[in-house]
Amino acid sequence: MRPKVLAMREGRPMQVRLLILLFLVWRGELSLGQESRIKDLVMIKGNRTNELMGIGLVVGLNATGDSPASTTTSDAMRTLLNRLGMDPGDNAVITQASAAVVVTAQLPPFARNGDQLDVKLSVIGDATSLAGGTLLMTPLKAGDGNVYAIARGPIIIGPANGEGVESLTVAHIPNGGQIERDFIPNIVRQGKLDLSLQTPDFTTSSRITKAINTFFREFIAQSTDASLVQVRIPSRYKDKIVEFISQLERLSVEVDQKAIVVLNERTGTVVMGAEVKISPIVLSHKGLSIEVGEGQGAETMVELKGSTVGDLVKSLNAMGVQPSDLVSILQSIHASGALRAELRYL
C-alpha cells in the first residue's frame, strides 16, 4: 500500500537532492520472491580452476633486466646454457638483457591437451622493465607437482583484461600458454554431486532439494546444511552425467535472502530490499514527526500506512529530506530495534 501523507511540516519544503535508491537484495542482486536457475545459485564441487605457476626467463630486454646481483637469474641462465650444450662454468653469464620472472596462469576445468590460456609474468629480481622481452619456454606446474602447461612468447606490458594499474614489471601473454596434460576434475564422488551454494541460506538450500526431488521424482537430493546440497546420480543417468547435470542446472527455485539494508554515509546511498519491514513506531526528526504503522495521526504527523523501508524512504525523499538525514533516520530506527533487517555500512 502506498504511504498516505496526512499533514506535512509547515514551511517551504527543502530542495530534493538526488538520492540513489536501489531496491535490490544485498548479495546476489535478487528481488525477494524472484526465481533463479540452480545453475546461477550453486557451484559443483570440483568444477573449478586451478593455479599454475613456474619460474621463467625473459630475454631480449634493452638493458632493463636483472643486474648481476640477481642470483636467481644467473642460475636460470646457466641452466639454460647447459641444456643447449654450453658450459658457462662458475662465471656469471647474466646481463641486463634478461630477467627472471614468476609465470602464473589459471587452468580451467576440463581443459584438454592443445588448448591455450593466458599467462601473467611478474619480475622477481631487480629488473626495471619487461618491455620488448620474450619469455622462453617455461613449464607450469599445479599444486600436485605435475606440469600441465608450457608458456612462451613475446610479452605485452600491462595487466591482462585492463585489471589493475599498468606496471613495467608486470606483463602478460595472451594465449601464451599451451596445455600439455588434460585436466578432468572428479565432480562425481561415490555416485553423488555436491552442490555448494554461492550464498549460503537454509531456506534456499531446502528449496533446491525440493525442486530436484520433484523434477526427477526421486528422493535423490538432500540438504546437509545452509551451503551444501548432495545429489545422488539416479541409476538411469549413470552413463549420462552431462545430460543429468544439464537438466538439474535448468531447474528454477525461489531465492530466499536475509533482509539487509546497506548505507553509505558519505553519499547517502541506500541499498535494500523493497519489502524490508519496519515495526510500528513514531519518529521525530528536525520538527517532522512520522508514524509507521496504524496510528491516530496528528496535525503535524506523517502517517505511513505501508510499513516497509521502501515506503518510508520514498515518502521522506518526496518531502525533501536530505540523504544525510535519511541515513540518520534509518540508523535511529535500527537502534530502536524496529528495523527488521541487518544494517551494514560501506
C-alpha positions in Angstrom: 0.0 0.0 0.0 1.3 3.5 -0.9 2.1 5.7 2.1 -0.6 8.2 3.0 0.5 11.7 4.0 -1.9 13.3 6.5 0.0 16.5 7.0 3.4 17.9 6.3 5.7 20.1 8.3 4.9 23.8 7.9 7.2 26.0 5.9 8.8 25.8 2.5 9.8 22.2 1.6 13.5 21.5 1.4 15.1 21.1 -2.1 15.2 17.5 -3.0 18.6 16.2 -3.7 19.2 13.2 -5.9 19.1 10.1 -3.8 20.4 6.9 -5.5 17.9 4.3 -4.3 18.4 0.8 -5.5 15.8 -1.7 -4.5 18.0 -4.8 -4.5 18.6 -7.5 -2.1 22.1 -7.3 -0.8 24.5 -10.0 -2.2 23.1 -11.7 -5.3 21.1 -8.7 -6.6 17.9 -10.7 -6.5 14.5 -9.3 -5.6 12.6 -11.1 -2.9 10.5 -13.9 -4.4 12.4 -14.0 -7.7 13.2 -17.3 -9.2 16.6 -18.2 -10.4 18.2 -21.2 -12.1 20.0 -23.6 -9.9 23.0 -23.1 -12.2 23.2 -19.5 -11.1 23.0 -20.3 -7.4 25.4 -23.2 -6.9 28.8 -24.4 -7.9 29.5 -28.1 -8.4 32.4 -29.1 -6.1 35.4 -30.0 -8.1 34.3 -27.9 -11.1 36.8 -25.1 -10.5 40.0 -23.5 -11.9 43.5 -24.4 -10.6 46.5 -22.2 -10.2 49.6 -22.9 -12.4 53.0 -21.5 -11.6 56.5 -21.6 -12.9 59.8 -19.7 -12.9 60.7 -18.4 -16.3 63.4 -16.4 -18.1 62.7 -13.3 -20.2 65.3 -12.3 -22.8 65.7 -9.5 -25.3 65.4 -6.7 -22.8 67.1 -3.3 -23.6 69.4 -3.1 -20.6 66.3 -3.1 -18.2 66.7 -6.7 -16.9 68.2 -8.1 -13.7 71.6 -6.9 -12.6 74.5 -9.5 -11.9 73.5 -9.3 -8.3 70.4 -11.4 -9.1 71.5 -15.0 -8.3 68.1 -16.4 -9.5 68.5 -15.0 -13.0 72.2 -16.1 -13.1 71.3 -19.7 -12.1 68.5 -19.8 -14.7 70.8 -18.6 -17.4 73.4 -21.2 -16.5 70.8 -23.9 -16.6 69.6 -22.7 -20.0 73.0 -22.7 -21.5 73.7 -26.2 -20.1 70.6 -27.5 -21.7 71.8 -26.0 -25.0 75.1 -27.8 -24.7 77.2 -24.9 -23.4 79.2 -25.0 -20.1 79.4 -21.5 -18.6 81.2 -22.8 -15.6 81.1 -20.7 -12.4 81.4 -17.4 -14.3 78.4 -15.1 -14.2 76.7 -15.1 -17.5 73.9 -12.8 -16.7 73.4 -9.5 -18.5 70.7 -6.9 -18.1 69.2 -8.2 -21.3 67.4 -10.9 -19.3 65.2 -11.2 -16.2 63.8 -14.0 -14.0 60.0 -13.9 -13.7 57.2 -15.8 -11.9 54.8 -17.1 -14.5 51.2 -17.8 -13.5 48.0 -19.0 -15.2 44.6 -20.3 -14.4 43.9 -23.9 -15.5 40.2 -24.2 -16.3 38.3 -27.4 -15.5 38.0 -29.9 -18.4 41.0 -28.3 -20.2 42.3 -30.5 -23.0 45.8 -31.1 -24.5 46.5 -28.3 -27.0 44.1 -25.7 -25.5 45.5 -22.3 -24.9 45.4 -20.0 -22.0 46.6 -16.5 -20.9 49.7 -16.2 -18.7 50.9 -13.5 -16.4 54.5 -12.5 -15.6 56.0 -10.7 -12.7 59.6 -9.9 -12.1 61.3 -11.4 -9.0 64.7 -9.6 -9.3 65.7 -6.0 -9.8 64.6 -5.7 -13.4 63.1 -2.3 -14.2 61.1 -3.2 -17.3 59.9 -6.2 -19.3 59.1 -4.2 -22.3 60.3 -5.8 -25.6 61.1 -9.1 -23.9 60.3 -12.6 -24.9 59.5 -15.4 -22.4 61.5 -18.6 -23.1 59.7 -21.9 -22.8 58.6 -22.3 -19.2 56.8 -25.3 -17.7 53.8 -24.5 -15.4 53.0 -26.8 -12.5 49.9 -27.2 -10.4 49.7 -27.9 -6.7 50.2 -31.7 -7.3 53.6 -31.1 -8.8 52.7 -32.1 -12.4 53.3 -29.9 -15.4 50.0 -29.0 -17.1 51.1 -26.3 -19.5 54.1 -24.7 -21.3 54.3 -20.9 -21.5 56.3 -18.9 -24.1 56.1 -15.9 -26.4 56.5 -12.1 -26.8 55.4 -10.1 -23.8 52.7 -7.4 -23.6 53.3 -4.8 -20.9 50.4 -4.1 -18.5 47.8 -6.2 -16.7 45.5 -8.5 -18.6 41.9 -7.5 -19.3 42.5 -4.0 -18.1 42.7 -5.1 -14.5 44.9 -3.2 -12.0 47.5 -0.5 -12.6 49.8 -0.8 -15.5 53.4 -1.6 -14.5 56.6 -2.1 -16.5 57.5 -5.1 -14.2 54.2 -6.9 -14.7 53.2 -8.3 -18.1 51.1 -10.9 -19.8 51.0 -13.1 -22.9 47.5 -13.7 -24.4 47.2 -17.3 -25.3 50.8 -17.7 -24.3 50.3 -21.0 -22.5 49.6 -24.3 -24.2 48.1 -27.1 -22.1 50.1 -30.3 -22.2 48.1 -32.5 -19.9 44.3 -33.0 -19.8 42.7 -31.7 -16.6 39.4 -33.6 -16.0 38.2 -32.9 -12.4 36.4 -35.5 -10.5 33.0 -34.0 -9.8 31.2 -37.2 -9.1 32.2 -38.8 -5.8 30.7 -42.1 -4.7 27.9 -41.6 -7.1 27.0 -38.1 -5.8 27.3 -34.5 -6.8 28.0 -31.8 -4.2 26.3 -28.5 -4.9 27.8 -25.6 -3.0 25.6 -22.6 -2.6 27.3 -19.3 -3.5 25.2 -17.5 -0.9 24.5 -20.0 2.0 20.9 -19.9 3.1 18.9 -22.7 4.8 15.6 -21.9 3.1 17.2 -21.7 -0.4 19.0 -24.9 0.2 15.8 -26.6 1.2 14.0 -25.3 -1.9 16.8 -26.6 -4.2 16.4 -30.0 -2.7 12.7 -30.0 -3.1 12.9 -28.8 -6.7 15.4 -31.5 -7.7 13.4 -34.3 -5.9 10.1 -33.1 -7.5 11.5 -32.9 -11.0 13.3 -36.3 -11.0 10.5 -37.9 -9.0 13.0 -39.5 -6.6 14.5 -38.6 -3.2 17.9 -38.1 -4.7 18.8 -34.7 -3.2 19.5 -33.9 0.5 20.4 -30.6 2.1 23.2 -31.2 4.6 23.4 -27.6 5.7 22.9 -24.0 4.5 25.7 -24.2 1.9 25.6 -27.8 0.6 23.1 -30.0 -1.2 24.2 -33.5 -2.0 22.6 -35.1 -5.1 22.7 -38.9 -5.8 23.0 -39.7 -9.5 19.9 -41.8 -10.5 20.7 -45.2 -11.9 19.2 -44.2 -15.3 21.7 -41.4 -15.6 24.9 -43.4 -14.6 26.2 -43.2 -18.1 24.6 -39.8 -18.9 26.2 -37.5 -16.3 26.3 -34.5 -18.7 22.6 -34.8 -19.5 21.7 -35.2 -15.8 23.7 -32.0 -14.8 22.2 -30.1 -17.7 18.6 -30.9 -16.6 19.5 -30.1 -12.9 21.0 -26.7 -13.7 18.0 -25.6 -15.6 15.6 -26.0 -12.7 14.4 -22.8 -11.1 13.8 -22.1 -7.4 12.6 -19.1 -5.5 15.6 -17.5 -3.7 15.3 -16.5 -0.1 17.5 -13.8 1.2 18.2 -12.3 4.6 16.9 -8.8 5.0 19.9 -6.4 4.8 20.0 -2.6 4.5 23.3 -1.1 3.3 24.1 2.5 4.0 26.8 4.7 2.5 27.0 7.6 5.0 29.3 9.6 2.7 26.9 9.7 -0.4 23.6 9.0 1.3 23.1 5.9 -0.8 20.7 3.3 0.5 20.6 -0.3 -0.9 17.9 -2.6 0.3 15.1 -5.0 -0.4 11.9 -3.1 -1.2 9.9 -5.2 1.4 12.2 -4.8 4.4 9.8 -4.3 7.2 9.6 -1.7 10.0 7.7 -2.3 13.2 5.1 0.3 14.3 7.0 3.3 15.6 6.7 7.1 16.0 9.7 9.0 14.9 10.5 12.7 15.4 13.3 14.3 13.4 14.1 18.0 13.0 10.5 19.0 13.6 9.0 16.3 11.4 7.0 13.6 13.1 6.5 10.3 11.4 4.3 7.4 12.4 4.9 4.0 10.8 2.0 1.5 11.0 -1.5 2.1 12.3 -1.9 5.2 14.5 -4.2 8.0 15.5 -2.4 10.7 13.5 -1.9 14.3 14.4 -1.8 17.7 12.7 2.0 17.6 12.3 2.3 13.9 11.8 3.0 12.0 8.6 1.4 8.5 8.8 2.8 5.7 6.7 0.2 3.0 6.2 2.9 0.9 4.5 5.4 -0.5 6.9 8.4 -1.1 4.7 11.7 0.8 4.4 10.7 1.4 0.8 7.6 3.2 1.8 9.4 5.3 4.3 12.3 6.3 2.0 10.0 7.2 -0.9 7.9 9.4 1.3 10.9 11.1 3.1 12.6 11.7 -0.3 9.4 13.2 -1.7 9.2 15.6 1.3 12.7 16.8 0.7 14.6 15.0 3.4 18.3 15.2 2.7 20.3 12.0 2.1 22.3 12.5 5.3 19.2 12.9 7.3 17.7 9.8 5.7 20.8 7.8 6.8 20.4 9.1 10.4 16.7 8.2 10.5 17.4 4.6 9.4 20.2 4.4 11.9 17.9 5.5 14.6 15.1 3.1 13.6 17.7 0.2 13.6 18.9 1.3 17.1 15.4 1.2 18.4 15.0 -2.4 17.2 12.2 -1.5 14.8 14.1 -2.2 11.6 13.7 -5.9 10.8 16.9 -6.2 8.9 20.6 -6.2 9.4 22.3 -2.8 8.9 25.6 -2.6 7.0 27.9 0.3 6.1 30.1 1.0 3.1 
